[in-house]
């Protein structure tokens, strides 16, 4: 069997392919993979004219079994995916294996290729139907060509379009992602992923600062699909924040707009909480929503309330991978709320847990400024006896903390503020000799 296979052998090969197909259709995925395996592991059957069809079924079954390594290995054998019947779908499946393996460049290439292959096959079918002599007016061939031309694009083409948008979005290519999601919504109005594509289109519009368009896209989705409600509301809240007037131009309108956004974030968090038992990702999404809520609270000086939310996130362990930045924000929010003792405790807790963090300069600066603000408050105390008793200790602590920041973090973005605060501390106790040098 060095050359072509015999007629009987080809019939056997075809039967193997048909068996694998039927097993796929009836949900017997492992059996299908086993039936088609001969086209992958046996060099004899690789000579069959049905070898690529068998490999397609083997790769398809492997992907369904989440055996991405086998699927990728088998489907790669089908390059350049020239078969009009299954080439485009095989390429889509190969793209999925790369995508799930986080091989984004390869996934993008093959998603694009699957869409292009389908378009090329459709264009070729249109031309062939104009020249029926080329396929001898074979009714079966004609039916296949007419179906390709007349039927809507298959599901894998829709999904390739959607996942391309996802890849572009995750790469920060928001304009490209927006085009893909808009294309999906237009071309595949009945697709299962339609609402999710609209939601992601809204994501892109927010990222591109097209806030009014984002609200038009997202608002109709609020009650459209329960499992996406929290995400829809979250991004509506982001769009509302983006549309808020400039605080320096119209502070009242700015505060009102952000207050409305805060209510939207609260609704989003409530929706995510209700999905917790059904959706394993809902808890982390709720965490991201609450983090955004707290951040926006600080923009309208609700610092005490923001600190409560940050601490809630830490207590609930909603975003454990972000504890470092959340703890730093707690310290800052408490300081801005005027609770310098609680801010100190937060700074010390951060130092114990994240002593080598890149956020340490910011935390130590907050720790130093807490002492400086206590000096400011003490100066306003009407009792001179208390001022005289407490000021030396407080001054000493303020100097120590600021000098530690200046010595250890000379490149810190707010280092000049630290020098200025230290200079003022010297000035307020009448040490004019040290005051100018401290200010740098």
C-alpha positions as a Markdown table, in Angstrom:
| # | Residue | x | y | z |
|---|---|---|---|---|
| 1 | Unk | 0.0 | 0.0 | 0.0 |
| 2 | Unk | 2.8 | 2.4 | -0.9 |
| 3 | Unk | 0.7 | 4.3 | -3.4 |
| 4 | Unk | -3.0 | 5.1 | -3.4 |
| 5 | Unk | -5.4 | 3.1 | -1.3 |
| 6 | Unk | -7.6 | 0.5 | -3.0 |
| 7 | Unk | -11.2 | 1.2 | -3.6 |
| 8 | Unk | -12.3 | -1.0 | -0.7 |
| 9 | Unk | -9.8 | 0.8 | 1.6 |
| 10 | Unk | -11.2 | 4.2 | 0.5 |
| 11 | Unk | -14.7 | 2.9 | 1.3 |
| 12 | Unk | -13.5 | 1.9 | 4.7 |
| 13 | Unk | -12.0 | 5.3 | 5.2 |
| 14 | Unk | -15.2 | 7.0 | 4.2 |
| 15 | Unk | -17.2 | 4.8 | 6.5 |
| 16 | Unk | -14.8 | 5.7 | 9.4 |
| 17 | Unk | -15.5 | 9.4 | 8.7 |
| 18 | Unk | -19.3 | 8.9 | 8.5 |
| 19 | Unk | -19.2 | 7.0 | 11.8 |
| 20 | Unk | -17.2 | 9.7 | 13.5 |
| 21 | Unk | -19.6 | 12.3 | 12.2 |
| 22 | Unk | -22.7 | 10.4 | 13.4 |
| 23 | Unk | -21.0 | 9.9 | 16.8 |
| 24 | Unk | -20.4 | 13.6 | 17.0 |
| 25 | Unk | -24.0 | 14.4 | 16.1 |
| 26 | Unk | -25.3 | 12.0 | 18.8 |
| 27 | Unk | -23.1 | 13.3 | 21.5 |
| 28 | Unk | -20.7 | 10.3 | 21.6 |
| 29 | Unk | -17.6 | 12.6 | 21.5 |
| 30 | Unk | -15.0 | 10.2 | 22.9 |
| 31 | Unk | -16.1 | 7.5 | 20.5 |
| 32 | Unk | -15.9 | 9.9 | 17.6 |
| 33 | Unk | -12.4 | 10.9 | 18.5 |
| 34 | Unk | -11.4 | 7.2 | 18.7 |
| 35 | Unk | -13.1 | 6.4 | 15.3 |
| 36 | Unk | -11.2 | 9.2 | 13.6 |
| 37 | Unk | -7.9 | 8.6 | 15.3 |
| 38 | Unk | -6.6 | 6.3 | 12.5 |
| 39 | Unk | -6.2 | 9.3 | 10.3 |
| 40 | Unk | -3.9 | 10.9 | 12.8 |
| 41 | Unk | -1.8 | 8.0 | 14.1 |
| 42 | Unk | -1.7 | 5.5 | 11.2 |
| 43 | Unk | 0.5 | 6.6 | 8.2 |
| 44 | Unk | -1.4 | 4.2 | 5.9 |
| 45 | Unk | -4.7 | 6.0 | 6.3 |
| 46 | Unk | -3.0 | 9.4 | 5.9 |
| 47 | Unk | -2.9 | 8.4 | 2.2 |
| 48 | Unk | -6.7 | 8.3 | 1.9 |
| 49 | Unk | -8.5 | 11.1 | 0.1 |
| 50 | Unk | -10.7 | 11.2 | 3.2 |
| 51 | Unk | -7.7 | 11.8 | 5.5 |
| 52 | Unk | -8.4 | 15.5 | 6.0 |
| 53 | Unk | -12.1 | 14.8 | 6.7 |
| 54 | Unk | -11.1 | 12.3 | 9.3 |
| 55 | Unk | -8.6 | 14.7 | 10.9 |
| 56 | Unk | -11.3 | 17.3 | 11.0 |
| 57 | Unk | -13.6 | 15.1 | 12.9 |
| 58 | Unk | -10.8 | 14.0 | 15.2 |
| 59 | Unk | -9.8 | 17.7 | 15.9 |
| 60 | Unk | -13.5 | 18.7 | 16.3 |
| 61 | Unk | -14.0 | 15.9 | 18.9 |
| 62 | Unk | -10.8 | 16.8 | 20.7 |
| 63 | Unk | -11.9 | 20.4 | 21.1 |
| 64 | Unk | -15.3 | 19.3 | 22.4 |
| 65 | Unk | -13.5 | 17.1 | 24.9 |
| 66 | Unk | -11.4 | 20.1 | 26.0 |
| 67 | Unk | -8.3 | 18.2 | 24.8 |
| 68 | Unk | -6.9 | 21.4 | 23.3 |
| 69 | Unk | -3.4 | 20.0 | 22.8 |
| 70 | Unk | -4.6 | 17.1 | 20.6 |
| 71 | Unk | -7.1 | 19.3 | 18.9 |
| 72 | Unk | -4.5 | 21.9 | 18.0 |
| 73 | Unk | -2.0 | 19.2 | 16.8 |
| 74 | Unk | -4.6 | 17.6 | 14.5 |
| 75 | Unk | -6.3 | 20.7 | 13.2 |
| 76 | Unk | -2.9 | 22.2 | 12.3 |
| 77 | Unk | -2.5 | 19.3 | 9.8 |
| 78 | Unk | -5.4 | 20.7 | 7.8 |
| 79 | Unk | -3.5 | 23.9 | 6.7 |
| 80 | Unk | -4.1 | 25.7 | 4.4 |
| 81 | Unk | -7.8 | 24.8 | 5.2 |
| 82 | Unk | -8.8 | 24.8 | 1.5 |
| 83 | Unk | -11.7 | 22.4 | 1.8 |
| 84 | Unk | -14.9 | 24.4 | 1.2 |
| 85 | Unk | -17.0 | 22.0 | 3.2 |
| 86 | Unk | -15.1 | 22.1 | 6.5 |
| 87 | Unk | -12.0 | 24.2 | 6.1 |
| 88 | Unk | -13.4 | 27.4 | 7.6 |
| 89 | Unk | -14.8 | 25.6 | 10.6 |
| 90 | Unk | -11.6 | 23.7 | 11.2 |
| 91 | Unk | -9.7 | 26.9 | 11.2 |
| 92 | Unk | -12.1 | 28.4 | 13.7 |
| 93 | Unk | -11.6 | 25.4 | 16.0 |
| 94 | Unk | -7.9 | 25.8 | 15.7 |
| 95 | Unk | -8.3 | 29.5 | 16.6 |
| 96 | Unk | -10.2 | 28.4 | 19.7 |
| 97 | Unk | -7.4 | 26.1 | 20.8 |
| 98 | Unk | -4.9 | 29.0 | 20.5 |
| 99 | Unk | -7.3 | 31.4 | 22.3 |
| 100 | Unk | -7.8 | 29.0 | 25.2 |
| 101 | Unk | -4.1 | 28.6 | 25.5 |
| 102 | Unk | -3.7 | 32.4 | 25.6 |
| 103 | Unk | -1.8 | 32.3 | 22.3 |
| 104 | Unk | -3.4 | 35.5 | 21.1 |
| 105 | Unk | -1.5 | 36.3 | 18.0 |
| 106 | Unk | -2.2 | 32.8 | 16.5 |
| 107 | Unk | -5.8 | 32.9 | 17.6 |
| 108 | Unk | -6.3 | 36.3 | 15.9 |
| 109 | Unk | -4.7 | 35.0 | 12.7 |
| 110 | Unk | -7.0 | 32.0 | 12.5 |
| 111 | Unk | -10.2 | 33.8 | 13.5 |
| 112 | Unk | -9.5 | 36.2 | 10.7 |
| 113 | Unk | -8.7 | 33.3 | 8.4 |
| 114 | Unk | -11.9 | 31.5 | 9.2 |
| 115 | Unk | -14.0 | 34.5 | 8.3 |
| 116 | Unk | -11.9 | 35.2 | 5.2 |
| 117 | Unk | -12.1 | 31.5 | 4.1 |
| 118 | Unk | -15.9 | 31.5 | 4.5 |
| 119 | Unk | -16.2 | 34.7 | 2.4 |
| 120 | Unk | -13.9 | 33.3 | -0.3 |
| 121 | Unk | -15.8 | 30.0 | -0.5 |
| 122 | Unk | -19.1 | 31.9 | -0.8 |
| 123 | Unk | -17.7 | 34.1 | -3.6 |
| 124 | Unk | -16.4 | 31.0 | -5.4 |
| 125 | Unk | -19.8 | 29.3 | -5.0 |
| 126 | Unk | -21.5 | 32.4 | -6.6 |
| 127 | Unk | -19.2 | 32.1 | -9.6 |
| 128 | Unk | -19.6 | 28.3 | -9.9 |
| 129 | Unk | -23.4 | 28.6 | -10.0 |
| 130 | Unk | -23.0 | 30.8 | -13.0 |
| 131 | Unk | -21.1 | 28.0 | -14.8 |
| 132 | Unk | -23.0 | 24.8 | -14.0 |
| 133 | Unk | -21.0 | 22.9 | -16.6 |
| 134 | Unk | -18.1 | 23.0 | -14.2 |
| 135 | Unk | -19.8 | 20.7 | -11.8 |
| 136 | Unk | -21.8 | 18.8 | -14.5 |
| 137 | Unk | -25.1 | 20.1 | -13.0 |
| 138 | Unk | -24.7 | 17.6 | -10.2 |
| 139 | Unk | -27.8 | 18.2 | -8.0 |
| 140 | Unk | -25.9 | 17.5 | -4.8 |
| 141 | Unk | -23.1 | 19.9 | -5.6 |
| 142 | Unk | -25.7 | 22.5 | -6.7 |
| 143 | Unk | -27.6 | 22.2 | -3.5 |
| 144 | Unk | -24.4 | 22.6 | -1.4 |
| 145 | Unk | -23.4 | 25.7 | -3.4 |
| 146 | Unk | -26.9 | 27.2 | -3.2 |
| 147 | Unk | -27.0 | 26.7 | 0.5 |
| 148 | Unk | -23.6 | 28.4 | 0.9 |
| 149 | Unk | -24.8 | 31.4 | -1.1 |
| 150 | Unk | -28.4 | 31.7 | 0.3 |
| 151 | Unk | -28.1 | 30.7 | 3.9 |
| 152 | Unk | -26.9 | 33.1 | 6.6 |
| 153 | Unk | -23.3 | 32.7 | 7.7 |
| 154 | Unk | -22.8 | 29.6 | 10.0 |
| 155 | Unk | -22.4 | 30.0 | 13.8 |
| 156 | Unk | -18.6 | 29.6 | 13.7 |
| 157 | Unk | -18.3 | 32.7 | 11.5 |
| 158 | Unk | -20.4 | 34.6 | 14.0 |
| 159 | Unk | -18.3 | 33.4 | 16.9 |
| 160 | Unk | -15.0 | 34.1 | 15.1 |
| 161 | Unk | -16.2 | 37.7 | 14.7 |
| 162 | Unk | -17.2 | 37.9 | 18.4 |
| 163 | Unk | -14.0 | 36.4 | 19.7 |
| 164 | Unk | -11.9 | 38.7 | 17.4 |
| 165 | Unk | -13.6 | 41.6 | 19.1 |
| 166 | Unk | -12.8 | 40.1 | 22.5 |
| 167 | Unk | -9.1 | 39.7 | 21.6 |
| 168 | Unk | -8.9 | 43.2 | 20.3 |
| 169 | Unk | -10.5 | 44.6 | 23.4 |
| 170 | Unk | -8.2 | 42.7 | 25.7 |
| 171 | Unk | -5.2 | 44.0 | 23.7 |
| 172 | Unk | -6.5 | 47.6 | 24.3 |
| 173 | Unk | -7.5 | 48.0 | 20.6 |
| 174 | Unk | -10.8 | 49.4 | 21.5 |
| 175 | Unk | -11.6 | 50.9 | 18.0 |
| 176 | Unk | -10.9 | 47.6 | 16.3 |
| 177 | Unk | -13.0 | 45.8 | 19.0 |
| 178 | Unk | -15.8 | 48.2 | 18.5 |
| 179 | Unk | -15.9 | 47.5 | 14.8 |
| 180 | Unk | -16.1 | 43.8 | 15.3 |
| 181 | Unk | -18.9 | 43.9 | 17.9 |
| 182 | Unk | -20.9 | 46.4 | 15.8 |
| 183 | Unk | -20.4 | 44.1 | 12.8 |
| 184 | Unk | -21.6 | 41.1 | 14.9 |
| 185 | Unk | -24.7 | 42.9 | 16.1 |
| 186 | Unk | -25.6 | 44.0 | 12.5 |
| 187 | Unk | -24.8 | 40.6 | 10.7 |
| 188 | Unk | -26.0 | 38.2 | 13.4 |
| 189 | Unk | -29.2 | 39.7 | 15.0 |
| 190 | Unk | -30.5 | 36.2 | 16.1 |
| 191 | Unk | -27.2 | 34.9 | 17.4 |
| 192 | Unk | -27.0 | 33.6 | 21.0 |
| 193 | Unk | -24.1 | 36.0 | 21.7 |
| 194 | Unk | -26.1 | 39.1 | 20.4 |
| 195 | Unk | -26.7 | 40.6 | 23.9 |
| 196 | Unk | -23.2 | 40.0 | 25.0 |
| 197 | Unk | -21.8 | 41.6 | 21.8 |
| 198 | Unk | -24.0 | 44.7 | 22.5 |
| 199 | Unk | -22.7 | 44.8 | 26.0 |
| 200 | Unk | -19.1 | 44.6 | 24.8 |
| 201 | Unk | -19.8 | 47.3 | 22.2 |
| 202 | Unk | -20.8 | 49.4 | 25.2 |
| 203 | Unk | -17.5 | 48.6 | 26.9 |
| 204 | Unk | -15.7 | 49.8 | 23.9 |
| 205 | Unk | -17.7 | 53.1 | 23.7 |
| 206 | Unk | -16.9 | 53.8 | 27.3 |
| 207 | Unk | -13.2 | 53.1 | 26.8 |
| 208 | Unk | -13.2 | 55.4 | 23.8 |
| 209 | Unk | -15.0 | 58.1 | 25.9 |
| 210 | Unk | -18.1 | 57.9 | 23.7 |
| 211 | Unk | -20.2 | 58.1 | 26.8 |
| 212 | Unk | -23.5 | 59.2 | 25.3 |
| 213 | Unk | -23.4 | 56.5 | 22.6 |
| 214 | Unk | -22.5 | 54.0 | 25.3 |
| 215 | Unk | -25.7 | 54.9 | 27.3 |
| 216 | Unk | -27.8 | 54.4 | 24.1 |
| 217 | Unk | -26.2 | 51.0 | 23.6 |
| 218 | Unk | -26.4 | 49.8 | 27.2 |
| 219 | Unk | -29.7 | 51.2 | 28.6 |
| 220 | Unk | -31.9 | 48.8 | 26.5 |
| 221 | Unk | -30.0 | 45.8 | 27.8 |
| 222 | Unk | -30.7 | 46.4 | 31.5 |
| 223 | Unk | -33.6 | 43.9 | 31.7 |
| 224 | Unk | -32.7 | 41.9 | 28.6 |
| 225 | Unk | -30.6 | 39.1 | 30.0 |
| 226 | Unk | -30.5 | 38.5 | 33.8 |
| 227 | Unk | -27.0 | 37.0 | 33.8 |
| 228 | Unk | -25.6 | 40.2 | 32.3 |
| 229 | Unk | -27.5 | 42.7 | 34.4 |
| 230 | Unk | -24.8 | 43.6 | 36.8 |
| 231 | Unk | -22.3 | 44.1 | 34.0 |
| 232 | Unk | -24.7 | 46.3 | 32.0 |
| 233 | Unk | -25.4 | 48.5 | 35.1 |
| 234 | Unk | -21.7 | 48.7 | 36.0 |
| 235 | Unk | -20.8 | 50.1 | 32.5 |
| 236 | Unk | -23.8 | 52.4 | 32.5 |
| 237 | Unk | -22.4 | 53.8 | 35.8 |
| 238 | Unk | -19.0 | 54.2 | 34.1 |
| 239 | Unk | -20.7 | 56.1 | 31.3 |
| 240 | Unk | -22.5 | 58.3 | 33.8 |
| 241 | Unk | -19.2 | 59.2 | 35.4 |
| 242 | Unk | -17.7 | 60.0 | 32.1 |
| 243 | Unk | -20.6 | 62.4 | 31.3 |
| 244 | Unk | -20.4 | 64.2 | 34.6 |
| 245 | Unk | -19.6 | 68.0 | 34.1 |
| 246 | Unk | -16.2 | 69.3 | 35.1 |
| 247 | Unk | -16.2 | 70.0 | 38.8 |
| 248 | Unk | -14.3 | 73.2 | 38.3 |
| 249 | Unk | -17.0 | 74.5 | 35.9 |
| 250 | Unk | -20.1 | 73.3 | 37.6 |
| 251 | Unk | -19.4 | 71.6 | 41.0 |
| 252 | Unk | -23.0 | 71.1 | 41.9 |
| 253 | Unk | -23.9 | 69.3 | 38.6 |
| 254 | Unk | -20.7 | 67.3 | 38.9 |
| 255 | Unk | -21.6 | 66.1 | 42.4 |
| 256 | Unk | -25.2 | 65.3 | 41.2 |
| 257 | Unk | -24.0 | 63.3 | 38.2 |
| 258 | Unk | -21.6 | 61.3 | 40.3 |
| 259 | Unk | -24.3 | 60.6 | 42.9 |
| 260 | Unk | -26.5 | 59.2 | 40.2 |
| 261 | Unk | -23.6 | 57.0 | 39.0 |
| 262 | Unk | -23.0 | 55.8 | 42.6 |
| 263 | Unk | -26.6 | 54.6 | 42.7 |
| 264 | Unk | -26.1 | 52.7 | 39.5 |
| 265 | Unk | -23.0 | 51.0 | 40.9 |
| 266 | Unk | -25.0 | 50.0 | 44.0 |
| 267 | Unk | -27.7 | 48.5 | 41.8 |
| 268 | Unk | -25.0 | 46.7 | 39.9 |
| 269 | Unk | -23.5 | 45.3 | 43.1 |
| 270 | Unk | -26.9 | 44.1 | 44.3 |
| 271 | Unk | -27.5 | 42.3 | 41.0 |
| 272 | Unk | -24.1 | 40.6 | 41.1 |
| 273 | Unk | -24.8 | 39.5 | 44.7 |
| 274 | Unk | -28.1 | 37.8 | 43.6 |
| 275 | Unk | -26.2 | 35.9 | 40.9 |
| 276 | Unk | -23.6 | 34.6 | 43.4 |
| 277 | Unk | -25.1 | 31.1 | 43.8 |
| 278 | Unk | -25.5 | 30.6 | 40.0 |
| 279 | Unk | -22.4 | 32.3 | 38.6 |
| 280 | Unk | -18.9 | 31.6 | 40.0 |
| 281 | Unk | -17.6 | 34.8 | 38.6 |
| 282 | Unk | -20.3 | 37.0 | 40.1 |
| 283 | Unk | -18.5 | 37.6 | 43.4 |
| 284 | Unk | -15.3 | 38.9 | 41.8 |
| 285 | Unk | -17.4 | 41.1 | 39.5 |
| 286 | Unk | -19.2 | 42.5 | 42.5 |
| 287 | Unk | -15.8 | 43.2 | 44.0 |
| 288 | Unk | -14.8 | 45.2 | 41.0 |
| 289 | Unk | -18.1 | 47.1 | 41.1 |
| 290 | Unk | -17.7 | 48.0 | 44.8 |
| 291 | Unk | -14.1 | 49.1 | 44.2 |
| 292 | Unk | -15.3 | 51.5 | 41.5 |
| 293 | Unk | -18.0 | 52.7 | 43.8 |
| 294 | Unk | -15.5 | 53.5 | 46.5 |
| 295 | Unk | -13.2 | 55.2 | 44.1 |
| 296 | Unk | -16.0 | 57.4 | 42.8 |
| 297 | Unk | -17.1 | 58.2 | 46.3 |
| 298 | Unk | -13.8 | 59.8 | 46.9 |
| 299 | Unk | -14.2 | 62.1 | 43.9 |
| 300 | Unk | -17.1 | 63.8 | 45.7 |
| 301 | Unk | -15.4 | 63.7 | 49.1 |
| 302 | Unk | -17.3 | 60.8 | 50.6 |
| 303 | Unk | -14.0 | 59.5 | 52.0 |
| 304 | Unk | -15.4 | 58.0 | 55.2 |
| 305 | Unk | -18.0 | 56.0 | 53.2 |
| 306 | Unk | -15.3 | 55.0 | 50.7 |
| 307 | Unk | -13.2 | 53.6 | 53.5 |
| 308 | Unk | -16.1 | 51.5 | 54.7 |
| 309 | Unk | -16.5 | 50.0 | 51.2 |
| 310 | Unk | -12.7 | 49.3 | 50.9 |
| 311 | Unk | -12.7 | 47.6 | 54.3 |
| 312 | Unk | -15.8 | 45.6 | 53.2 |
| 313 | Unk | -13.8 | 44.3 | 50.2 |
| 314 | Unk | -10.9 | 43.3 | 52.4 |
| 315 | Unk | -13.2 | 41.6 | 54.9 |
| 316 | Unk | -15.2 | 39.7 | 52.3 |
| 317 | Unk | -12.0 | 38.7 | 50.3 |
| 318 | Unk | -13.8 | 39.7 | 47.1 |
| 319 | Unk | -10.6 | 40.7 | 45.3 |
| 320 | Unk | -7.8 | 39.0 | 47.1 |
| 321 | Unk | -5.4 | 39.7 | 44.3 |
| 322 | Unk | -6.0 | 43.4 | 44.7 |
| 323 | Unk | -5.7 | 43.6 | 48.5 |
| 324 | Unk | -2.4 | 45.5 | 48.2 |
| 325 | Unk | -3.9 | 48.5 | 46.3 |
| 326 | Unk | -7.1 | 48.4 | 48.3 |
| 327 | Unk | -5.3 | 48.6 | 51.6 |
| 328 | Unk | -3.3 | 51.6 | 50.3 |
| 329 | Unk | -6.6 | 53.3 | 49.3 |
| 330 | Unk | -8.1 | 52.6 | 52.8 |
| 331 | Unk | -5.2 | 54.5 | 54.4 |
| 332 | Unk | -5.6 | 57.4 | 52.0 |
| 333 | Unk | -9.4 | 57.5 | 52.4 |
| 334 | Unk | -9.3 | 57.5 | 56.2 |
| 335 | Unk | -6.7 | 60.3 | 56.1 |
| 336 | Unk | -8.9 | 62.4 | 53.8 |
| 337 | Unk | -11.9 | 61.7 | 56.1 |
| 338 | Unk | -9.9 | 63.2 | 58.9 |
| 339 | Unk | -9.5 | 60.0 | 60.9 |
| 340 | Unk | -5.7 | 60.1 | 61.2 |
| 341 | Unk | -5.5 | 57.5 | 64.0 |
| 342 | Unk | -7.4 | 54.9 | 61.9 |
| 343 | Unk | -5.3 | 55.9 | 58.8 |
| 344 | Unk | -2.1 | 55.3 | 60.9 |
| 345 | Unk | -3.4 | 51.8 | 61.8 |
| 346 | Unk | -4.1 | 51.1 | 58.1 |
| 347 | Unk | -0.6 | 52.3 | 57.1 |
| 348 | Unk | 1.0 | 50.0 | 59.7 |
| 349 | Unk | -1.1 | 47.0 | 58.6 |
| 350 | Unk | -0.1 | 47.6 | 55.0 |
| 351 | Unk | 3.6 | 47.8 | 56.0 |
| 352 | Unk | 3.4 | 44.5 | 57.9 |
| 353 | Unk | 1.8 | 42.7 | 55.0 |
| 354 | Unk | 3.3 | 44.4 | 51.9 |
| 355 | Unk | 6.6 | 45.8 | 53.2 |
| 356 | Unk | 8.3 | 45.4 | 49.8 |
| 357 | Unk | 5.4 | 46.8 | 47.7 |
| 358 | Unk | 5.9 | 49.6 | 45.1 |
| 359 | Unk | 3.1 | 51.3 | 47.0 |
| 360 | Unk | 5.1 | 51.7 | 50.1 |
| 361 | Unk | 6.3 | 55.3 | 49.3 |
| 362 | Unk | 2.6 | 56.4 | 49.0 |
| 363 | Unk | 1.7 | 54.6 | 52.3 |
| 364 | Unk | 4.7 | 56.0 | 54.2 |
| 365 | Unk | 3.8 | 59.5 | 52.8 |
| 366 | Unk | 0.3 | 59.1 | 54.1 |
| 367 | Unk | 1.7 | 58.0 | 57.5 |
| 368 | Unk | 3.9 | 61.1 | 57.7 |
| 369 | Unk | 1.2 | 63.5 | 56.7 |
| 370 | Unk | -1.1 | 62.1 | 59.3 |
| 371 | Unk | 1.3 | 63.3 | 61.9 |
| 372 | Unk | 1.6 | 66.7 | 60.2 |
| 373 | Unk | -2.2 | 67.1 | 60.2 |
| 374 | Unk | -2.3 | 66.3 | 63.9 |
| 375 | Unk | 0.1 | 69.2 | 64.4 |
| 376 | Unk | -2.2 | 71.5 | 62.4 |
| 377 | Unk | -5.1 | 70.4 | 64.6 |
| 378 | Unk | -3.2 | 70.9 | 67.8 |
| 379 | Unk | -2.3 | 74.5 | 66.8 |
| 380 | Unk | -6.0 | 75.3 | 66.8 |
| 381 | Unk | -6.5 | 73.9 | 70.3 |
| 382 | Unk | -7.5 | 76.9 | 72.5 |
| 383 | Unk | -5.8 | 75.5 | 75.6 |
| 384 | Unk | -2.1 | 76.7 | 75.6 |
| 385 | Unk | -1.2 | 74.1 | 78.3 |
| 386 | Unk | -2.2 | 71.2 | 76.0 |
| 387 | Unk | -0.4 | 72.8 | 73.1 |
| 388 | Unk | 2.8 | 73.2 | 75.1 |
| 389 | Unk | 2.6 | 69.7 | 76.4 |
| 390 | Unk | 1.8 | 67.8 | 73.2 |
| 391 | Unk | 3.5 | 69.8 | 70.5 |
| 392 | Unk | 7.1 | 68.7 | 71.2 |
| 393 | Unk | 6.2 | 65.0 | 71.0 |
| 394 | Unk | 4.1 | 65.5 | 67.9 |
| 395 | Unk | 6.7 | 67.7 | 66.2 |
| 396 | Unk | 9.4 | 65.0 | 66.9 |
| 397 | Unk | 7.1 | 62.3 | 65.4 |
| 398 | Unk | 6.3 | 64.5 | 62.4 |
| 399 | Unk | 9.9 | 65.1 | 61.6 |
| 400 | Unk | 10.9 | 61.5 | 62.0 |
| 401 | Unk | 8.2 | 60.3 | 59.7 |
| 402 | Unk | 8.9 | 62.9 | 57.0 |
| 403 | Unk | 12.7 | 62.4 | 57.1 |
| 404 | Unk | 12.1 | 58.6 | 56.7 |
| 405 | Unk | 10.1 | 59.3 | 53.5 |
| 406 | Unk | 12.7 | 61.8 | 52.1 |
| 407 | Unk | 15.6 | 59.5 | 52.8 |
| 408 | Unk | 14.2 | 56.3 | 51.6 |
| 409 | Unk | 12.1 | 57.4 | 48.6 |
| 410 | Unk | 13.8 | 60.5 | 47.0 |
| 411 | Unk | 12.2 | 59.7 | 43.6 |
| 412 | Unk | 8.7 | 59.6 | 45.0 |
| 413 | Unk | 6.2 | 61.7 | 43.0 |
| 414 | Unk | 5.2 | 63.7 | 46.1 |
| 415 | Unk | 8.6 | 64.0 | 47.6 |
| 416 | Unk | 8.5 | 67.9 | 47.4 |
| 417 | Unk | 5.2 | 67.9 | 49.3 |
| 418 | Unk | 6.9 | 65.8 | 52.0 |
| 419 | Unk | 9.8 | 68.4 | 52.1 |
| 420 | Unk | 7.4 | 71.2 | 52.2 |
| 421 | Unk | 5.4 | 69.7 | 55.1 |
| 422 | Unk | 8.7 | 69.1 | 57.0 |
| 423 | Unk | 9.7 | 72.7 | 56.4 |
| 424 | Unk | 6.4 | 73.9 | 57.7 |
| 425 | Unk | 6.7 | 71.7 | 60.8 |
| 426 | Unk | 10.1 | 73.4 | 61.6 |
| 427 | Unk | 8.7 | 76.8 | 60.9 |
| 428 | Unk | 5.7 | 76.3 | 63.2 |
| 429 | Unk | 8.0 | 75.6 | 66.2 |
| 430 | Unk | 10.1 | 78.6 | 65.3 |
| 431 | Unk | 13.1 | 76.6 | 63.9 |
| 432 | Unk | 13.8 | 78.9 | 60.9 |
| 433 | Unk | 17.3 | 77.5 | 60.4 |
| 434 | Unk | 16.0 | 74.1 | 59.4 |
| 435 | Unk | 12.8 | 75.1 | 57.7 |
| 436 | Unk | 14.2 | 76.3 | 54.4 |
| 437 | Unk | 16.5 | 73.2 | 54.0 |
| 438 | Unk | 13.6 | 70.9 | 54.7 |
| 439 | Unk | 11.6 | 72.4 | 52.0 |
| 440 | Unk | 14.4 | 71.7 | 49.5 |
